[in-house]
Amino acid sequence: MSNNSYGKVFTISTFGESHGPGIGVVIDGCPAGLELDTEQIRTEMQRRKPGQSRLTTQRKEEDEIQILSGVFEGKTTGTPLCIFIPNENQKPKDYAHIAETFRPSHADYTYQSKYGIRDYRGGGRSSARETAARVAAGAVARQILATAGIKIQAYVQQVGYIKVEKTYQELNLEQTESNDVRCPDPDIALQMEALIDTVRKEKDTIGGLVRCVCSGVPVGLGEPVFDKLHAELGKAMLSINAVKGFQIGSGFSSLGMRGSEHNDEFYTDNGVIHTRTNHSGGVQGGISNGEDIYFDVAFKPVATIMQDQNSVDADGNPVIVEGKGRHDPCVLPRAVPIVEAMAALVLVDFWLRNRMTKL
């Protein structure tokens, strides 16, 4: 299996399986001399870890990190930085019943067809457990971006039919962590939590939308023609498990607008050029324009449900797949730090590329 790496200057390679000894990431290209805050990495891991509330899977993983290389006396050395995350709560027997069958809407059939072999223990490499390694790498990237004044904040915008109608400017994003669903609108958060509880009790799952806002991004990040900033953000988000859609700025709502409504007019304030509106989502011509970058990421309902489903086995015979194991009724609350991590990995890579283009 190839393509387990992402980035061109700040490069990450993740490894490990859901129910193996552990998972991890090797970061290549991290600048030397960064005072690495390991507690900040642990904080991000706690935001993503399973079992953190009744709204998430009850698999218990502390997601403690072990830094194996790339740091000396608290600072990065510029050599490959390896972070290992042990799996402490493996239960491969929970998946014995699907060893020879294909779960609907999972990667079982496609992995088996492509490679002739698959790790059926929670999906192995295709499991969302792999995203813990991304969050660890993203936490390092965020510390680099913070030195440039770049901040990334995501929150749950929608669960099922329940949606935050306010713009992100009208919300206090510092309230995102004040509830289990990670929605900065307290009233809407209560409705979302009630819906997820109902879905969980009905042994089903539900999807929704995460909005991400990147502020303090300087003008000039992005490499046209094929490495446009919004294209890389889209690729990064669509590489996350269960993601089915991505839109930036006005996105699909721009279909009903005219150019005279949609164009972002320029003006100057104290010698700095800004746009009066931000339908572009902070990116024009594939390059950041200095305004907030904001985008939405759509997550499907989790494919594993606690209900029996029709499927086939490896020989094509009809079977019933039983709903077993520990799974999220809604992935949205734990997806917030994953979206932030992938945004950080995209932005830090472009930021470091920009440093190399100018003397």
Order of alpha helices (4+ residues) and beta strands (2+ residues): beta-beta-beta-alpha-beta-beta-beta-beta-alpha-alpha-beta-beta-alpha-beta-alpha-beta-alpha-beta-beta-beta-beta-beta-beta-beta-alpha
